[in-house]
Amino acid sequence: MYFFEDEFEEEVIRRNYDYYEPLTVHESSLSPCIHAILAAKLGYEKKAYEFYLRTARLDLDDYNNDTEDGCHITSMAGTWMSVVYGFGGMRVKNDALHFNPFIPAQWEAYDFKILFRGRLIRIDVDSMHVRISNLSEQSIRIFVFGEEYPLEARGKMSVNMSRS
């Protein structure tokens, strides 16, 4: 459902997540980050953060009692994925970047950069705004909370986090 989420209604994803997540042991280093991303998509922000922490701290806290055998590179990548795809809500749809971000209650802000179709984009999120900077020489269209915004070369934009 993670890879093909557009093929499923959100309610179907929610029912499957709600059923299978409590049954999942999360021993794979790939499991917590995917669950963080899906939890974020479903609006389970507290659960998304819990799975982010599990992903980020897998080796630091030696959750699986196997860190002596080496670090889990998948969990390191999963930490990044949890922030970008989970908290940032980034998706690629119809050859365009879409963001549906939230900020975890424990954080004041976060930011990340994406290189997309030759364009370097910086996304900064805090409790008040989503700020997006186009660091490239080409314009791009960006969707934030479902609304399209044209972003000129070297341009900047800001969207309020409160969408009411």
DSSP file (Angstrom, degrees, kcal/mol; ACC not computed):
  #  RESIDUE AA STRUCTURE BP1 BP2  ACC     N-H-->O    O-->H-N    N-H-->O    O-->H-N    TCO  KAPPA ALPHA  PHI   PSI    X-CA   Y-CA   Z-CA
    1    1 A M              0   0    0      0, 0.0     7,-0.1     0, 0.0     6,-0.1   0.000 360.0 360.0 360.0 -24.9    0.0    0.0    0.0
    2    2 A Y    >   +     0   0    0      2,-0.2     3,-0.9     1,-0.2     4,-0.1   0.962 360.0  38.8 -67.2 -51.1    3.0    2.3    0.5
    3    3 A F  T 3  S+     0   0    0      1,-0.2     3,-0.2     2,-0.1    -1,-0.2   0.809 129.4  31.8 -70.3 -29.5    4.3    1.9   -3.1
    4    4 A F  T >  S+     0   0    0      1,-0.1     3,-2.3     2,-0.1     4,-0.3  -0.173  72.4 138.5-121.0  39.6    0.8    1.9   -4.7
    5    5 A E  G X   +     0   0    0     -3,-0.9     3,-1.4     1,-0.3    -1,-0.1   0.777  68.6  62.4 -61.1 -26.6   -1.1    4.2   -2.3
    6    6 A D  G 3  S+     0   0    0      1,-0.3    -1,-0.3    -3,-0.2    -2,-0.1   0.637  94.9  63.1 -72.4 -11.5   -2.9    5.9   -5.2
    7    7 A E  G <  S+     0   0    0     -3,-2.3     2,-0.4    -6,-0.1    -1,-0.3   0.503 101.2  61.2 -86.8  -4.9   -4.4    2.6   -6.1
    8    8 A F  S <  S-     0   0    0     -3,-1.4     2,-0.1    -4,-0.3     0, 0.0  -0.946  85.0-116.1-126.4 142.3   -6.3    2.4   -2.8
    9    9 A E    >>  -     0   0    0     -2,-0.4     4,-1.9     1,-0.1     3,-0.6  -0.450  34.5-116.3 -65.8 148.0   -8.9    4.6   -1.2
   10   10 A E  H 3> S+     0   0    0      1,-0.3     4,-2.8     2,-0.2     5,-0.2   0.865 115.6  57.6 -58.1 -36.1   -7.6    6.2    2.0
   11   11 A E  H 3> S+     0   0    0      1,-0.2     4,-2.5     2,-0.2    -1,-0.3   0.855 104.8  51.0 -64.9 -33.6  -10.2    4.4    4.1
   12   12 A V  H <> S+     0   0    0     -3,-0.6     4,-2.2     2,-0.2    -1,-0.2   0.911 111.3  47.8 -68.1 -42.6   -8.9    1.0    2.7
   13   13 A I  H  X S+     0   0    0     -4,-1.9     4,-2.9     2,-0.2    -2,-0.2   0.926 112.5  50.3 -61.5 -44.4   -5.3    2.0    3.7
   14   14 A R  H  X S+     0   0    0     -4,-2.8     4,-3.1     2,-0.2     5,-0.2   0.927 110.2  48.4 -61.1 -46.9   -6.6    3.1    7.1
   15   15 A R  H  X S+     0   0    0     -4,-2.5     4,-1.8     1,-0.2    -1,-0.2   0.918 114.9  45.4 -61.6 -42.7   -8.5   -0.2    7.8
   16   16 A N  H  X S+     0   0    0     -4,-2.2     4,-3.1     2,-0.2     5,-0.4   0.916 114.6  47.8 -67.0 -43.1   -5.4   -2.3    6.7
   17   17 A Y  H  X S+     0   0    0     -4,-2.9     4,-2.5     1,-0.2    -2,-0.2   0.954 112.2  49.3 -60.9 -49.6   -3.1   -0.1    8.8
   18   18 A D  H  < S+     0   0    0     -4,-3.1    -1,-0.2    -5,-0.2    -2,-0.2   0.838 118.0  41.0 -60.6 -33.8   -5.3   -0.3   11.9
   19   19 A Y  H  < S+     0   0    0     -4,-1.8     4,-0.4    -5,-0.2    -2,-0.2   0.945 123.1  33.8 -78.8 -50.5   -5.6   -4.0   11.6
   20   20 A Y  H >X S+     0   0    0     -4,-3.1     4,-0.9     1,-0.2     3,-0.8   0.796 102.1  70.9 -83.3 -29.3   -2.1   -5.1   10.7
   21   21 A E  G >< S+     0   0    0     -4,-2.5     3,-1.2    -5,-0.4    -1,-0.2   0.920  98.8  48.5 -58.8 -46.0    0.1   -2.6   12.5
   22   22 A P  G 34 S+     0   0    0      0, 0.0    -1,-0.3     0, 0.0    -2,-0.2   0.756 112.8  50.8 -65.4 -19.6   -0.6   -4.0   16.0
   23   23 A L  G <4 S+     0   0    0     -3,-0.8     2,-0.4    -4,-0.4    -2,-0.2   0.563  90.6  97.2 -89.7  -9.3    0.1   -7.5   14.7
   24   24 A T    <<  -     0   0    0     -3,-1.2    -4,-0.0    -4,-0.9    -3,-0.0  -0.659  58.9-158.4 -87.9 132.9    3.5   -6.4   13.1
   25   25 A V        -     0   0    0     -2,-0.4    -1,-0.1     1,-0.0    -4,-0.0   0.648  22.0-144.9 -85.2 -15.3    6.6   -7.1   15.2
   26   26 A H        +     0   0    0      1,-0.1    -2,-0.1     5,-0.0     5,-0.0   0.802  51.2 140.1  57.8  33.3    8.7   -4.5   13.3
   27   27 A E        +     0   0    0      4,-0.1     2,-0.2     3,-0.0    -1,-0.1   0.764  47.5  86.0 -76.8 -24.2   11.9   -6.5   13.5
   28   28 A S  S >  S-     0   0    0      1,-0.1     3,-1.1     2,-0.0     0, 0.0  -0.556  81.2-134.8 -74.1 139.8   12.9   -5.6   10.0
   29   29 A S  T 3  S+     0   0    0      1,-0.2     4,-0.4    -2,-0.2    -1,-0.1   0.646 106.2  59.2 -67.9 -12.7   14.8   -2.3    9.8
   30   30 A L  T 3> S+     0   0    0      1,-0.1     4,-1.2     2,-0.1    -1,-0.2   0.667  91.5  71.3 -85.5 -18.9   12.5   -1.4    6.8
   31   31 A S  H <> S+     0   0    0     -3,-1.1     4,-2.3     1,-0.2     5,-0.2   0.941  90.0  50.7 -70.5 -51.8    9.2   -1.7    8.8
   32   32 A P  H  > S+     0   0    0      0, 0.0     4,-2.3     0, 0.0    -1,-0.2   0.876 109.1  50.8 -60.6 -38.0    9.2    1.3   11.1
   33   33 A C  H  > S+     0   0    0     -4,-0.4     4,-2.3     2,-0.2    -2,-0.2   0.913 111.4  47.3 -68.0 -39.6    9.9    3.9    8.4
   34   34 A I  H  X S+     0   0    0     -4,-1.2     4,-2.4     1,-0.2     5,-0.2   0.904 113.2  49.0 -66.6 -39.6    7.1    2.7    6.2
   35   35 A H  H  X S+     0   0    0     -4,-2.3     4,-2.5     2,-0.2    -2,-0.2   0.868 109.6  53.0 -66.9 -35.0    4.7    2.6    9.1
   36   36 A A  H  X S+     0   0    0     -4,-2.3     4,-2.3    -5,-0.2    -2,-0.2   0.924 110.3  47.6 -62.7 -44.5    5.8    6.2   10.0
   37   37 A I  H  X S+     0   0    0     -4,-2.3     4,-2.2     2,-0.2    -2,-0.2   0.928 115.0  44.0 -64.3 -46.8    5.0    7.3    6.5
   38   38 A L  H  X S+     0   0    0     -4,-2.4     4,-2.0     2,-0.2     6,-0.2   0.894 112.0  53.4 -67.6 -38.6    1.6    5.7    6.3
   39   39 A A  H  <>S+     0   0    0     -4,-2.5     5,-2.8    -5,-0.2     4,-0.4   0.916 109.7  49.1 -60.7 -41.9    0.8    6.9    9.8
   40   40 A A  H ><5S+     0   0    0     -4,-2.3     3,-1.3     1,-0.2    -2,-0.2   0.922 109.4  51.6 -63.0 -43.9    1.6   10.4    8.8
   41   41 A K  H 3<5S+     0   0    0     -4,-2.2    -1,-0.2     1,-0.3    -2,-0.2   0.876 110.7  48.9 -59.3 -37.6   -0.6   10.1    5.7
   42   42 A L  T 3<5S-     0   0    0     -4,-2.0    -1,-0.3    -5,-0.1    -2,-0.2   0.467 119.9-108.6 -84.3  -1.5   -3.5    8.9    7.8
   43   43 A G  T < 5S+     0   0    0     -3,-1.3     2,-1.7    -4,-0.4     3,-0.2   0.609  75.9 136.7  84.6  11.6   -3.1   11.7   10.3
   44   44 A Y     >< +     0   0    0     -5,-2.8     4,-2.7    -6,-0.2     5,-0.2  -0.552  22.2 164.7 -87.4  71.0   -1.7    9.5   13.1
   45   45 A E  H  >  +     0   0    0     -2,-1.7     4,-2.1     1,-0.2    -1,-0.2   0.867  69.0  49.5 -64.0 -40.3    0.9   12.1   13.9
   46   46 A K  H  > S+     0   0    0     -3,-0.2     4,-2.2     2,-0.2    -1,-0.2   0.930 114.1  46.0 -64.1 -44.6    1.8   10.7   17.3
   47   47 A K  H  > S+     0   0    0      1,-0.2     4,-2.4     2,-0.2     5,-0.2   0.889 109.6  55.3 -65.2 -39.7    2.2    7.2   15.9
   48   48 A A  H  X S+     0   0    0     -4,-2.7     4,-2.2     1,-0.2    -1,-0.2   0.912 109.4  47.1 -59.2 -42.3    4.2    8.6   13.0
   49   49 A Y  H  X S+     0   0    0     -4,-2.1     4,-2.7     2,-0.2    -2,-0.2   0.896 109.2  53.5 -68.3 -39.7    6.7   10.2   15.4
   50   50 A E  H  X S+     0   0    0     -4,-2.2     4,-2.0     1,-0.2    -2,-0.2   0.920 112.2  44.6 -59.9 -43.8    7.0    7.0   17.5
   51   51 A F  H  X S+     0   0    0     -4,-2.4     4,-2.4     2,-0.2    -1,-0.2   0.857 110.0  55.6 -71.1 -33.7    7.9    5.1   14.3
   52   52 A Y  H  X S+     0   0    0     -4,-2.2     4,-3.2    -5,-0.2     5,-0.2   0.949 108.7  48.3 -58.6 -48.4   10.3    7.8   13.2
   53   53 A L  H  X S+     0   0    0     -4,-2.7     4,-2.5     1,-0.2    -2,-0.2   0.901 110.4  50.9 -60.4 -40.7   12.1    7.5   16.6
   54   54 A R  H  < S+     0   0    0     -4,-2.0     4,-0.5     2,-0.2    -1,-0.2   0.909 113.6  45.4 -63.5 -40.3   12.2    3.8   16.3
   55   55 A T  H >< S+     0   0    0     -4,-2.4     3,-0.8     1,-0.2     4,-0.3   0.946 116.5  44.5 -65.0 -49.0   13.7    4.2   12.8
   56   56 A A  H 3< S+     0   0    0     -4,-3.2     4,-0.3     1,-0.2    -2,-0.2   0.810 121.6  37.9 -67.7 -30.9   16.2    6.8   13.8
   57   57 A R  T 3X S+     0   0    0     -4,-2.5     4,-3.0    -5,-0.2     6,-0.3   0.286  79.1 113.2-106.7   9.8   17.3    5.1   17.0
   58   58 A L  T <4>S+     0   0    0     -3,-0.8     5,-1.8    -4,-0.5     6,-0.4   0.911  92.3  26.1 -49.7 -52.5   17.3    1.4   15.8
   59   59 A D  T  45S+     0   0    0     -4,-0.3     3,-0.2     3,-0.2    -1,-0.2   0.841 118.4  59.2 -82.7 -34.1   21.0    1.0   16.1
   60   60 A L  T  45S+     0   0    0     -4,-0.3    -2,-0.2     1,-0.2    -1,-0.2   0.900 119.2  30.3 -61.6 -40.1   21.6    3.7   18.8
   61   61 A D  T  <5S-     0   0    0     -4,-3.0    -1,-0.2    -7,-0.1    -2,-0.2   0.408 103.5-131.7 -98.3   0.3   19.3    1.8   21.2
   62   62 A D  T > 5 +     0   0    0     -5,-0.3     3,-1.8    -3,-0.2    -3,-0.2   0.897  36.5 175.0  49.8  49.2   20.1   -1.6   19.7
   63   63 A Y  T 3 <S+     0   0    0     -5,-1.8    -4,-0.1    -6,-0.3    -1,-0.1   0.856  76.8  39.9 -52.0 -41.3   16.4   -2.5   19.5
   64   64 A N  T 3  S-     0   0    0     -6,-0.4    -1,-0.3   -37,-0.0    -2,-0.1   0.322 106.4-122.8 -96.7   9.2   17.0   -5.8   17.7
   65   65 A N  S <  S+     0   0    0     -3,-1.8    -2,-0.1    -4,-0.1    -6,-0.1   0.878  88.6  97.6  52.6  42.1   20.1   -6.8   19.8
   66   66 A D    >   +     0   0    0      4,-0.1     3,-1.9     2,-0.1     4,-0.2   0.252  33.3 111.0-140.9  13.4   22.2   -7.0   16.6
   67   67 A T  G >  S+     0   0    0      1,-0.3     3,-2.0     2,-0.2    -8,-0.1   0.784  70.4  71.2 -64.0 -25.4   24.1   -3.7   16.3
   68   68 A E  G 3  S+     0   0    0      1,-0.3    -1,-0.3    -6,-0.1     3,-0.1   0.736  93.7  57.5 -61.8 -19.6   27.3   -5.6   17.1
   69   69 A D  G <  S-     0   0    0     -3,-1.9    -1,-0.3     1,-0.3    -2,-0.2   0.536 126.7 -77.3 -86.5  -7.4   26.9   -7.1   13.6
   70   70 A G    <   -     0   0    0     -3,-2.0    -1,-0.3    -4,-0.2     2,-0.2  -0.575  55.0 -62.3 130.7 166.6   26.9   -3.7   12.0
   71   71 A C        -     0   0    0     -2,-0.2     2,-1.0    -3,-0.1     3,-0.1  -0.491  44.7-117.0 -84.5 153.5   24.6   -0.7   11.4
   72   72 A H    >>  -     0   0    0      1,-0.2     4,-1.5    -2,-0.2     3,-0.6  -0.788  24.2-173.0 -92.1  99.4   21.4   -0.9    9.4
   73   73 A I  H 3> S+     0   0    0     -2,-1.0     4,-2.3     1,-0.2     5,-0.2   0.822  85.2  61.1 -62.4 -30.6   21.8    1.4    6.4
   74   74 A T  H 3> S+     0   0    0      1,-0.2     4,-2.3     2,-0.2    -1,-0.2   0.869 102.9  50.0 -64.7 -35.4   18.2    0.9    5.5
   75   75 A S  H <> S+     0   0    0     -3,-0.6     4,-1.7     2,-0.2    -1,-0.2   0.849 107.4  54.1 -72.1 -32.7   17.2    2.4    8.8
   76   76 A M  H  X S+     0   0    0     -4,-1.5     4,-1.3     2,-0.2    -2,-0.2   0.939 113.2  42.0 -63.9 -45.7   19.4    5.4    8.2
   77   77 A A  H  X S+     0   0    0     -4,-2.3     4,-2.6     1,-0.2    -2,-0.2   0.872 110.5  58.6 -66.1 -36.4   17.7    5.9    4.8
   78   78 A G  H  X S+     0   0    0     -4,-2.3     4,-2.5     1,-0.2    -1,-0.2   0.815  99.1  58.0 -63.5 -30.6   14.3    5.2    6.5
   79   79 A T  H  X S+     0   0    0     -4,-1.7     4,-1.5   -24,-0.2    -1,-0.2   0.938 109.2  44.5 -63.2 -46.6   15.0    8.1    8.9
   80   80 A W  H  X S+     0   0    0     -4,-1.3     4,-2.8     1,-0.2     5,-0.3   0.927 113.2  51.2 -61.9 -45.8   15.3   10.5    6.0
   81   81 A M  H  X>S+     0   0    0     -4,-2.6     4,-2.1     1,-0.2     5,-1.3   0.885 105.3  56.3 -60.2 -39.3   12.2    8.9    4.4
   82   82 A S  I  <>S+     0   0    0     -4,-2.5     5,-2.1     3,-0.2    -1,-0.2   0.881 113.5  40.5 -61.2 -38.2   10.2    9.3    7.6
   83   83 A V  I  <>S+     0   0    0     -4,-1.5     5,-2.8     3,-0.2     6,-0.2   0.956 123.9  35.6 -73.6 -51.6   10.9   13.1    7.6
   84   84 A V  I  <5S+     0   0    0     -4,-2.8     6,-2.0     3,-0.2    -3,-0.2   0.960 132.5  25.0 -72.9 -53.4   10.5   13.8    3.8
   85   85 A Y  I  <5S+     0   0    0     -4,-2.1    -3,-0.2    -5,-0.3    -1,-0.2   0.815 132.8  38.0 -82.0 -31.5    7.7   11.4    2.9
   86   86 A G  I   <S+     0   0    0     -5,-1.3    -3,-0.2    -4,-0.2     3,-0.2   0.958 130.7  18.8 -82.0 -77.7    6.1   11.2    6.3
   87   87 A F  I   <S+     0   0    0     -5,-2.1    15,-2.2     1,-0.2    -3,-0.2   0.885 132.9  44.9 -65.4 -39.3    6.3   14.6    8.1
   88   88 A G  S   <S-     0   0    0     -5,-2.8    12,-1.1    13,-0.2    -1,-0.2   0.686  95.3-144.5 -77.6 -17.7    6.8   16.5    4.8
   89   89 A G        +     0   0    0     -6,-0.2     2,-0.2    -3,-0.2    -4,-0.2   0.801  32.9 175.5  60.3  30.0    4.1   14.5    3.0
   90   90 A M        +     0   0    0     -6,-2.0     2,-0.3     9,-0.2     9,-0.2  -0.496   6.2 159.7 -75.3 134.0    6.1   14.6   -0.2
   91   91 A R  E     -A   98   0A   0      7,-2.2     7,-2.7    -2,-0.2     2,-0.6  -0.966  36.2-130.6-142.3 157.0    4.8   12.6   -3.2
   92   92 A V  E     +A   97   0A   0     -2,-0.3     2,-0.4     5,-0.2     5,-0.2  -0.966  34.6 167.7-110.0 119.6    5.3   12.8   -6.9
   93   93 A K  E >   -A   96   0A   0      3,-2.4     3,-1.1    -2,-0.6    -2,-0.1  -0.999  65.8  -7.7-134.9 131.1    2.1   12.9   -8.9
   94   94 A N  T 3  S-     0   0    0     -2,-0.4    -1,-0.1     1,-0.3     3,-0.1   0.887 128.1 -57.2  50.9  44.2    1.7   13.7  -12.5
   95   95 A D  T 3  S+     0   0    0      1,-0.2     2,-0.3    -3,-0.1    -1,-0.3   0.782 117.2 106.7  60.4  31.5    5.3   14.7  -12.8
   96   96 A A  E <  S-A   93   0A   0     -3,-1.1    -3,-2.4    44,-0.1     2,-0.4  -0.981  72.4-112.0-137.8 150.6    5.0   17.3  -10.0
   97   97 A L  E     -Ab  92 142A   0     44,-0.7    46,-2.5    -2,-0.3     2,-0.4  -0.660  31.7-169.5 -81.2 134.0    6.1   17.6   -6.4
   98   98 A H  E     -Ab  91 143A   0     -7,-2.7    -7,-2.2    -2,-0.4     2,-0.4  -0.977   1.8-168.8-123.7 137.8    3.3   17.5   -3.8
   99   99 A F  E     + b   0 144A   0     44,-2.5    46,-2.8    -2,-0.4    47,-0.4  -0.990  18.6 171.0-129.3 137.5    3.7   18.3   -0.1
  100  100 A N        +     0   0    0    -12,-1.1   -11,-0.1    -2,-0.4    44,-0.1  -0.589  31.4 179.9-137.0  70.5    1.2   17.8    2.7
  101  101 A P        +     0   0    0      0, 0.0     2,-0.3     0, 0.0   -13,-0.2  -0.272  19.3 177.9 -83.8 159.6    3.4   18.6    5.7
  102  102 A F        -     0   0    0    -15,-2.2    25,-0.1    -2,-0.0   -13,-0.1  -0.941  25.8-126.5-141.8 164.5    2.9   18.6    9.5
  103  103 A I        -     0   0    0     -2,-0.3    23,-0.0    24,-0.1   -58,-0.0  -0.959  27.4-116.6-115.1 127.3    5.3   19.3   12.3
  104  104 A P    >   -     0   0    0      0, 0.0     3,-2.0     0, 0.0   -58,-0.1  -0.295  24.7-120.4 -58.2 144.7    5.7   16.8   15.1
  105  105 A A  T 3  S+     0   0    0      1,-0.3   -59,-0.0     3,-0.0    -2,-0.0   0.772 112.3  58.5 -57.5 -27.0    4.7   18.3   18.5
  106  106 A Q  T 3  S+     0   0    0      2,-0.0     2,-0.3     0, 0.0    -1,-0.3   0.568 100.0  70.3 -81.6  -8.3    8.2   17.7   19.8
  107  107 A W    <   -     0   0    0     -3,-2.0     3,-0.1     1,-0.1    -4,-0.0  -0.746  57.5-159.5-112.2 155.2    9.9   19.8   17.1
  108  108 A E  S    S-     0   0    0      1,-0.4    19,-0.7    -2,-0.3     2,-0.3   0.729  77.5 -25.1 -95.4 -32.5   10.0   23.5   16.4
  109  109 A A  E     -D  126   0B   0     17,-0.2    -1,-0.4    18,-0.1     2,-0.3  -0.980  52.5-165.9-168.3 165.3   11.0   23.2   12.7
  110  110 A Y  E     -D  125   0B   0     15,-2.1    15,-3.1    -2,-0.3     2,-0.3  -0.967   6.8-170.6-155.3 161.9   12.7   21.0   10.1
  111  111 A D  E     +D  124   0B   0     -2,-0.3     2,-0.3    13,-0.2    13,-0.2  -0.983   5.3 174.7-150.6 159.8   13.9   21.4    6.6
  112  112 A F  E     -D  123   0B   0     11,-2.0    11,-3.1    -2,-0.3     2,-0.4  -0.976  22.3-127.2-158.3 163.4   15.2   19.3    3.8
  113  113 A K  E     -D  122   0B   0     -2,-0.3     2,-0.4     9,-0.2     9,-0.2  -0.903  16.6-165.2-118.0 148.7   16.3   19.6    0.2
  114  114 A I  E     -D  121   0B   0      7,-2.9     7,-3.2    -2,-0.4     2,-0.7  -0.998  13.4-149.9-131.6 133.6   15.1   17.7   -2.9
  115  115 A L  E     +D  120   0B   0     -2,-0.4     2,-0.5     5,-0.2     5,-0.2  -0.926  29.5 173.2-101.3 112.7   16.7   17.5   -6.3
  116  116 A F  E >   -D  119   0B   0      3,-3.0     3,-1.8    -2,-0.7   -19,-0.1  -0.970  63.3 -22.4-129.5 117.7   13.8   17.0   -8.7
  117  117 A R  T 3  S-     0   0    0     -2,-0.5    -1,-0.1     1,-0.3     3,-0.1   0.875 128.4 -48.3  52.2  42.2   14.1   17.0  -12.4
  118  118 A G  T 3  S+     0   0    0      1,-0.2     2,-0.5    18,-0.0    -1,-0.3   0.515 116.8 114.8  79.9   5.7   17.3   19.0  -12.2
  119  119 A R  E <   -D  116   0B   0     -3,-1.8    -3,-3.0    17,-0.1     2,-0.6  -0.937  58.5-144.3-113.9 127.4   15.8   21.5   -9.8
  120  120 A L  E     -D  115   0B   0     -2,-0.5    15,-2.8    -5,-0.2     2,-0.4  -0.807  23.3-174.7 -91.6 121.2   17.1   21.9   -6.3
  121  121 A I  E     -DE 114 134B   0     -7,-3.2    -7,-2.9    -2,-0.6     2,-0.5  -0.944  12.7-156.7-119.9 134.2   14.2   22.7   -3.9
  122  122 A R  E     -DE 113 133B   0     11,-2.6    11,-2.6    -2,-0.4     2,-0.5  -0.946   7.0-164.0-111.5 132.8   14.5   23.5   -0.2
  123  123 A I  E     -DE 112 132B   0    -11,-3.1   -11,-2.0    -2,-0.5     2,-0.5  -0.972   5.0-174.2-118.1 124.4   11.5   23.0    2.1
  124  124 A D  E     -DE 111 131B   0      7,-2.9     7,-3.2    -2,-0.5     2,-0.4  -0.980   6.0-172.0-118.6 127.8   11.4   24.6    5.5
  125  125 A V  E     +DE 110 130B   0    -15,-3.1   -15,-2.1    -2,-0.5     2,-0.2  -0.977  13.7 155.2-124.6 130.4    8.5   23.7    7.9
  126  126 A D  E     -D  109   0B   0      3,-2.3   -17,-0.2    -2,-0.4   -18,-0.1  -0.774  60.5 -83.2-134.5-173.6    7.6   25.3   11.2
  127  127 A S  S    S+     0   0    0    -19,-0.7     3,-0.1    -2,-0.2   -24,-0.1   0.704 126.1  34.7 -68.5 -17.3    4.4   25.5   13.1
  128  128 A M  S    S+     0   0    0      1,-0.2    33,-2.8    33,-0.1    34,-0.5   0.783 119.3  19.7-104.4 -34.7    3.3   28.6   11.2
  129  129 A H  E     - F   0 160B   0     31,-0.3    -3,-2.3    32,-0.1     2,-0.5  -0.928  47.3-141.9-142.3 156.5    4.5   28.2    7.6
  130  130 A V  E     -EF 125 159B   0     29,-2.6    29,-2.4    -2,-0.3     2,-0.5  -0.994  31.1-167.9-111.5 118.1    5.8   25.9    4.8
  131  131 A R  E     -EF 124 158B   0     -7,-3.2    -7,-2.9    -2,-0.5     2,-0.5  -0.930   3.7-170.5-111.9 130.5    8.5   27.9    3.0
  132  132 A I  E     -EF 123 157B   0     25,-2.2    25,-2.0    -2,-0.5     2,-0.4  -0.977   1.8-168.5-124.7 130.2    9.8   26.6   -0.3
  133  133 A S  E     -EF 122 156B   0    -11,-2.6   -11,-2.6    -2,-0.5     2,-0.8  -0.962  15.9-145.8-118.7 132.1   12.8   27.9   -2.1
  134  134 A N  E     -E  121   0B   0     21,-3.1    20,-0.3    -2,-0.4   -13,-0.2  -0.869  16.6-178.0 -93.9 108.3   13.7   27.1   -5.7
  135  135 A L        +     0   0    0    -15,-2.8     2,-0.2    -2,-0.8   -14,-0.1   0.285  55.0  84.3 -91.1   9.9   17.5   27.1   -5.7
  136  136 A S  S    S-     0   0    0    -16,-0.4    18,-1.4     2,-0.2    19,-0.2  -0.489  84.9-115.4-109.2 176.9   17.8   26.3   -9.4
  137  137 A E  S    S+     0   0    0     16,-0.2     2,-0.4    -2,-0.2    16,-0.2   0.271  91.6  75.4 -95.6   9.0   17.7   28.4  -12.6
  138  138 A Q  S    S-     0   0    0     14,-0.1    16,-0.3   -20,-0.1    -2,-0.2  -0.948  80.1-119.3-123.1 143.5   14.4   26.8  -13.8
  139  139 A S        -     0   0    0     -2,-0.4     2,-0.3    14,-0.1    13,-0.2  -0.287  31.5-173.1 -72.2 165.4   10.9   27.4  -12.7
  140  140 A I  E     - C   0 151A   0     11,-2.3    11,-3.3     9,-0.0     2,-0.5  -0.985  23.4-123.7-155.2 152.5    8.8   24.5  -11.3
  141  141 A R  E     - C   0 150A   0     -2,-0.3   -44,-0.7     9,-0.2     2,-0.4  -0.900  29.6-172.1-103.7 137.0    5.2   24.0  -10.2
  142  142 A I  E     -bC  97 149A   0      7,-2.8     7,-3.2    -2,-0.5     2,-0.5  -0.954  14.1-147.0-127.5 141.8    4.7   22.8   -6.6
  143  143 A F  E     -bC  98 148A   0    -46,-2.5   -44,-2.5    -2,-0.4     2,-0.4  -0.953  15.2-177.9-110.7 129.2    1.6   21.6   -4.9
  144  144 A V  E >  S-bC  99 147A   0      3,-2.4     3,-1.9    -2,-0.5   -44,-0.2  -0.992  76.0 -12.9-127.5 123.9    1.1   22.3   -1.2
  145  145 A F  T 3  S-     0   0    0    -46,-2.8   -45,-0.1    -2,-0.4    -1,-0.1   0.852 130.7 -54.9  52.2  37.6   -1.9   21.0    0.6
  146  146 A G  T 3  S+     0   0    0    -47,-0.4     2,-0.4     1,-0.2    -1,-0.3   0.335 113.4 115.7  84.9  -7.1   -3.4   20.2   -2.8
  147  147 A E  E <   -C  144   0A   0     -3,-1.9    -3,-2.4     2,-0.0     2,-0.3  -0.803  62.9-127.4 -99.8 137.6   -3.0   23.8   -4.2
  148  148 A E  E     -C  143   0A   0     -2,-0.4    -5,-0.2    -5,-0.2   -50,-0.0  -0.637  25.2-176.4 -85.5 137.0   -0.7   24.5   -7.1
  149  149 A Y  E     -C  142   0A   0     -7,-3.2    -7,-2.8    -2,-0.3     2,-0.4  -0.990  20.3-139.3-132.1 122.8    1.9   27.2   -6.9
  150  150 A P  E     -C  141   0A   0      0, 0.0     2,-0.5     0, 0.0    -9,-0.2  -0.666  19.2-161.2 -77.0 136.4    4.2   28.2   -9.7
  151  151 A L  E     -C  140   0A   0    -11,-3.3   -11,-2.3    -2,-0.4     3,-0.1  -0.945   8.2-144.1-125.4 110.6    7.7   28.8   -8.4
  152  152 A E    >   -     0   0    0     -2,-0.5     3,-2.4   -13,-0.2   -18,-0.2  -0.152  40.1 -72.8 -67.4 163.4   10.1   30.9  -10.5
  153  153 A A  T 3  S+     0   0    0      1,-0.3   -16,-0.2   -16,-0.2    -1,-0.2  -0.363 123.5   3.3 -55.2 132.8   13.8   30.2  -10.9
  154  154 A R  T 3  S+     0   0    0    -18,-1.4    -1,-0.3   -20,-0.3   -19,-0.1   0.655 107.2 142.5  60.0  17.6   15.5   31.3   -7.6
  155  155 A G    <   -     0   0    0     -3,-2.4   -21,-3.1   -19,-0.2     2,-0.3  -0.389  38.2-153.0 -88.3 165.1   12.0   32.1   -6.3
  156  156 A K  E     -F  133   0B   0    -23,-0.2     2,-0.3    -2,-0.1   -23,-0.2  -0.950  11.1-178.7-133.9 153.7   10.6   31.6   -2.8
  157  157 A M  E     -F  132   0B   0    -25,-2.0   -25,-2.2    -2,-0.3     2,-0.4  -0.972  11.2-153.7-148.2 161.0    7.1   31.1   -1.5
  158  158 A S  E     -F  131   0B   0     -2,-0.3     2,-0.4   -27,-0.2   -27,-0.2  -0.999   5.5-170.2-140.3 137.2    5.3   30.6    1.8
  159  159 A V  E     -F  130   0B   0    -29,-2.4   -29,-2.6    -2,-0.4     2,-0.1  -0.990  29.4-115.3-126.6 134.6    2.1   28.8    2.7
  160  160 A N  E     -F  129   0B   0     -2,-0.4   -31,-0.3   -31,-0.2   -32,-0.1  -0.429  13.1-141.3 -66.9 140.2    0.4   29.1    6.0
  161  161 A M  S    S+     0   0    0    -33,-2.8     2,-0.8    -2,-0.1   -32,-0.1   0.843  89.5  76.0 -70.4 -33.8    0.2   25.8    8.0
  162  162 A S        -     0   0    0    -34,-0.5    -2,-0.1     1,-0.1    -1,-0.1  -0.720  62.1-179.3 -81.8 114.2   -3.3   26.6    9.2
  163  163 A R              0   0    0     -2,-0.8    -1,-0.1     1,-0.2    -2,-0.0   0.117 360.0 360.0-103.0  19.6   -5.4   25.9    6.1
  164  164 A S              0   0    0      0, 0.0    -1,-0.2     0, 0.0    -2,-0.0   0.499 360.0 360.0 -84.8 360.0   -8.8   26.8    7.5
